Amino acid sequence: MPSRRLLKAAEAIREVVSMAILTDLHDPRIRDVTVTKVEVAADMQQAKVFVSVMGNESKQKLSLQGLQSAAGYLQSKVAQRIETRYTPRLQFVLDLGVKKSIEIAQILRRVLNEDQPAETAAGAPAADPDVDPEAEIDIDGVTNRDTLDEDQPEDRA
């Protein structure tokens, strides 16, 4: 686990780089870029800046090229903010975590839609005797009605 000093430096670098990208860089290649996290090497001479770029693969590559060309300027902004012997050399890496989470959500949505009961010939959904049609189902498979019954005290007469 990184030391507290490295974590603080990584957070400061993330703040400086993300604000500089947002306000200072006017490169048309750098659009829709979000700095997700920063990992700093133990010797503080290298820093991996993970960025998420909305758009297709060519737009992502173009944005990474723009960020690499602006790395010197961004390093100077980082040097003004953190006072260390060495200013970390910035390396930009594409973070695919956001894209993968969106894809997983789409897959889950598609699977849940496929699990819906099929329509009968009359146009009404097929009735399942074990399922209450008014109960909403959470992701865990627990109905909201079940959780409501657990929260309310039992009536004792």
C-alpha positions as CSV (number, residue, x, y, z in Angstrom):
1,M,0.0,0.0,0.0
2,P,1.4,3.4,-0.9
3,S,2.4,5.8,1.9
4,R,0.3,8.7,2.9
5,R,2.8,11.1,1.3
6,L,2.4,9.3,-2.1
7,L,-1.4,9.3,-1.8
8,K,-1.4,13.1,-1.0
9,A,0.9,13.8,-3.9
10,A,-1.2,11.6,-6.3
11,E,-4.4,13.5,-5.2
12,A,-2.6,16.9,-5.7
13,I,-1.4,15.9,-9.2
14,R,-4.9,14.7,-10.1
15,E,-6.4,18.0,-9.0
16,V,-3.8,20.1,-10.9
17,V,-3.9,18.1,-14.1
18,S,-7.7,17.9,-14.2
19,M,-8.1,21.6,-13.6
20,A,-5.4,22.4,-16.2
21,I,-7.1,20.2,-18.8
22,L,-10.4,21.8,-18.1
23,T,-9.3,25.5,-18.0
24,D,-5.9,25.9,-19.6
25,L,-5.5,23.5,-22.5
26,H,-7.0,24.7,-25.7
27,D,-5.9,21.8,-27.9
28,P,-8.8,20.7,-30.1
29,R,-7.7,17.1,-29.7
30,I,-8.3,17.1,-26.0
31,R,-12.1,16.9,-25.6
32,D,-14.3,15.1,-23.1
33,V,-11.4,14.0,-20.9
34,T,-11.8,13.1,-17.3
35,V,-8.8,12.3,-15.0
36,T,-9.9,9.3,-13.0
37,K,-6.9,8.5,-10.8
38,V,-3.1,9.0,-10.5
39,E,-0.5,6.5,-9.4
40,V,2.8,7.9,-8.2
41,A,6.0,5.7,-8.2
42,A,7.7,5.3,-4.8
43,D,10.6,7.5,-5.9
44,M,8.2,10.3,-7.0
45,Q,9.8,10.5,-10.4
46,Q,7.0,8.9,-12.5
47,A,3.2,9.4,-12.3
48,K,0.7,7.5,-14.3
49,V,-2.4,9.7,-15.0
50,F,-5.4,7.5,-15.8
51,V,-7.9,9.3,-18.0
52,S,-11.3,8.4,-19.4
53,V,-12.2,9.8,-22.8
54,M,-15.8,9.7,-24.0
55,G,-16.0,8.8,-27.7
56,N,-14.8,6.1,-30.1
57,E,-11.4,4.6,-30.2
58,S,-9.9,7.1,-32.7
59,K,-11.0,10.0,-30.5
60,Q,-9.5,8.3,-27.5
61,K,-6.1,7.9,-29.2
62,L,-6.2,11.4,-30.5
63,S,-6.9,12.8,-27.0
64,L,-4.0,10.7,-25.6
65,Q,-1.7,12.1,-28.2
66,G,-2.8,15.6,-27.3
67,L,-2.2,15.0,-23.6
68,Q,1.3,13.6,-24.3
69,S,2.1,16.7,-26.2
70,A,0.9,18.9,-23.4
71,A,2.7,16.8,-20.7
72,G,5.5,19.3,-20.3
73,Y,3.1,22.1,-19.6
74,L,1.1,20.0,-17.2
75,Q,4.3,19.0,-15.4
76,S,5.2,22.6,-14.9
77,K,1.7,23.2,-13.4
78,V,2.3,20.2,-11.1
79,A,5.8,21.6,-10.1
80,Q,4.1,24.9,-9.0
81,R,1.7,23.0,-6.8
82,I,3.8,20.3,-5.1
83,E,7.3,21.1,-3.7
84,T,9.5,18.1,-4.2
85,R,13.0,17.6,-5.4
86,Y,11.8,16.0,-8.6
87,T,8.7,16.8,-10.5
88,P,7.1,13.5,-11.5
89,R,7.2,12.7,-15.2
90,L,3.6,12.4,-16.4
91,Q,2.5,9.3,-18.4
92,F,-1.1,9.3,-19.6
93,V,-2.9,6.0,-19.7
94,L,-6.4,5.3,-21.0
95,D,-8.7,4.1,-18.1
96,L,-11.2,1.7,-19.5
97,G,-13.0,1.2,-16.2
98,V,-15.8,3.6,-17.0
99,K,-16.4,2.1,-20.4
100,K,-16.4,-1.4,-19.1
101,S,-18.9,-0.5,-16.4
102,I,-21.3,1.0,-19.0
103,E,-21.0,-2.1,-21.1
104,I,-21.7,-4.3,-18.0
105,A,-24.8,-2.2,-17.2
106,Q,-26.0,-2.6,-20.8
107,I,-25.5,-6.4,-20.6
108,L,-27.4,-6.6,-17.3
109,R,-30.2,-4.5,-18.7
110,R,-30.5,-6.7,-21.8
111,V,-30.4,-9.9,-19.6
112,L,-33.0,-8.6,-17.3
113,N,-35.3,-7.7,-20.2
114,E,-34.9,-11.2,-21.6
115,D,-36.0,-12.7,-18.3
116,Q,-39.3,-10.8,-18.4
117,P,-42.2,-13.1,-18.9
118,A,-43.2,-13.7,-22.5
119,E,-46.5,-12.2,-23.8
120,T,-49.3,-14.7,-24.3
121,A,-51.4,-14.9,-27.4
122,A,-54.1,-12.6,-25.8
123,G,-51.4,-9.9,-25.4
124,A,-51.3,-10.1,-21.6
125,P,-48.1,-11.2,-19.8
126,A,-47.9,-14.8,-18.7
127,A,-48.9,-15.1,-15.1
128,D,-46.4,-16.7,-12.7
129,P,-48.3,-18.0,-9.6
130,D,-45.2,-17.5,-7.4
131,V,-44.6,-13.9,-8.3
132,D,-46.7,-10.9,-7.1
133,P,-47.0,-8.6,-10.2
134,E,-47.2,-5.5,-8.0
135,A,-43.9,-6.2,-6.2
136,E,-40.8,-4.6,-7.5
137,I,-37.6,-6.7,-7.6
138,D,-34.2,-5.4,-6.6
139,I,-31.0,-6.6,-8.2
140,D,-30.5,-9.1,-5.4
141,G,-33.8,-10.7,-6.1
142,V,-35.5,-9.4,-2.9
143,T,-38.8,-7.8,-3.4
144,N,-39.5,-4.4,-1.9
145,R,-42.6,-5.9,-0.2
146,D,-40.3,-8.4,1.6
147,T,-38.2,-5.6,2.9
148,L,-41.2,-3.6,4.0
149,D,-42.6,-6.6,5.9
150,E,-39.3,-7.0,7.8
151,D,-39.1,-3.3,8.8
152,Q,-42.6,-3.1,10.3
153,P,-43.2,-4.5,13.8
154,E,-45.6,-7.4,14.0
155,D,-49.1,-6.9,15.3
156,R,-49.7,-8.8,18.5
157,A,-53.3,-9.2,19.5
